[in-house]
C-alpha cells in the first residue's frame, strides 16, 4: 500500500460470523503497512476464531494485540485492543479522530443493531460514531441465504453511506488457493477504507 496508509488510524472489529480468515488477513495486511489499528473483538468472534483458526485469544483484552501481533508476525507497535465495555477508548468518541472502521466479518446481529441505532457494546458504539460523524464505515456481512430482514438492514445502511462488501469472492483472477480468495476480498476492504493495495489484481490488468 502507498505511504498515505501510515497516516491512517483505523478501527478493526471482528464479530461472530463465519470468515475469521478475512479479519485476520485484514489485520495482518494493515499491520504490514504500519497502519494504526484499534481492535474490537466480540465474544462470538472468539468462538469463531477457535473453531476456524485454532486461535484462543487471551482473556485480557489488553493482551490480545500482542498475541495477534506474534501470531500474524507483524509489529505490535500501533496495534491496540480494547474490552467491549471500555467506553473511554478512542473508538467510543467522534473527537478521537479515527479515519475509518471495518467490521470483518460482520454478523447479521451486529448489522441489525447498527442499523437500528443500538449501542450495547463498543463495536456498535464505534459504528454509531462513524455514522454520526459521516466517517467511512465498511461492513463485510457473511450469511446465506439472506432473509428479507437482512436485506432491509443492508439497504438501510447502504443508503446511509455504509460500504457493504459481502464475503463474495470473485474467480476471474483464477485463484489457486483459499488465501488468494481471502486476499480478493481483503483488497476490496482496503480500497473502501481509503487505502491502495499495490498488489491488488484488478479487472483487465
Buried (B, 14 or more C-beta within 10 A) or exposed (E): BEEEBEEBBBBBBBBBBBBBBBBBBBBBBBBBBBBBBBBBBBEBBBEBBEEEEEBEBEEEBEEBBEBBBEBBEBEEEBBBBBBBEBBEBBBBBBEBEBBBBBBBBBBBBBBBBBBEEBBEBBBBBBBBBBBEBEBBBBBBBBBEEBEEEBEEBBEBBEEEEBBBBBBEBEEEBEBEEEEBBBBBBBBBBBBBBBBEBEEBBEEEE
